[in-house]
Amino acid sequence: MNQFKGKVELRLCNEGSRSEGLYAYLCGEEREWELTREGGMPFDDEYYKPFDGHEVVVEGEERDGFIIVEHITEEQDVAE
């Protein structure tokens, strides 16, 4: 499992379509990834709402520009 650091942003995407909703992104220093959980819907996942706008560490696997999320921890909660 890999760790990725950045800020979580929830964005309204695909307006007017059946897949309209809030999508979660991890915005790192050099790039960003869309966040999803194995077997979950890629939008309107309540799991990400408490992390919106927060600096976090995401544990998971990167696949084709997505991070398949296993766990998220707020950055200040991580021991240095």
CORKASUL-V935992 format. One record per residue. RES is the residue in three letters. SS is DSSP state (@ for helix, = for strand, . for the rest). D_FIRST is the distance of its C-alpha to the first C-alpha in whole Angstrom. Layout:
<<RES & SS & D_FIRST> <RES & SS & D_FIRST>>
This chain:
<<MET & . & 0> <ASN & = & 4> <GLN & = & 7> <PHE & = & 10> <LYS & = & 14> <GLY & = & 17> <LYS & = & 19> <VAL & = & 19> <GLU & = & 22> <LEU & = & 24> <ARG & = & 26> <LEU & = & 28> <CYS & = & 28> <ASN & . & 30> <GLU & . & 33> <GLY & . & 36> <SER & . & 34> <ARG & . & 32> <SER & . & 29> <GLU & . & 30> <GLY & = & 28> <LEU & = & 26> <TYR & = & 22> <ALA & = & 20> <TYR & = & 19> <LEU & = & 16> <CYS & = & 19> <GLY & . & 18> <GLU & . & 20> <GLU & . & 20> <ARG & . & 19> <GLU & = & 18> <TRP & = & 16> <GLU & = & 17> <LEU & = & 15> <THR & = & 15> <ARG & . & 14> <GLU & . & 14> <GLY & . & 17> <GLY & . & 19> <MET & . & 21> <PRO & . & 20> <PHE & . & 23> <ASP & . & 25> <ASP & . & 22> <GLU & @ & 23> <TYR & @ & 19> <TYR & @ & 19> <LYS & @ & 23> <PRO & @ & 23> <PHE & @ & 20> <ASP & = & 23> <GLY & . & 24> <HIS & . & 21> <GLU & = & 19> <VAL & = & 16> <VAL & = & 12> <VAL & = & 10> <GLU & = & 6> <GLY & = & 5> <GLU & = & 6> <GLU & = & 9> <ARG & = & 12> <ASP & . & 16> <GLY & . & 16> <PHE & = & 14> <ILE & = & 11> <ILE & = & 10> <VAL & = & 10> <GLU & = & 9> <HIS & = & 10> <ILE & = & 12> <THR & = & 14> <GLU & = & 17> <GLU & @ & 17> <GLN & @ & 21> <ASP & @ & 19> <VAL & . & 16> <ALA & . & 18> <GLU & . & 19>>
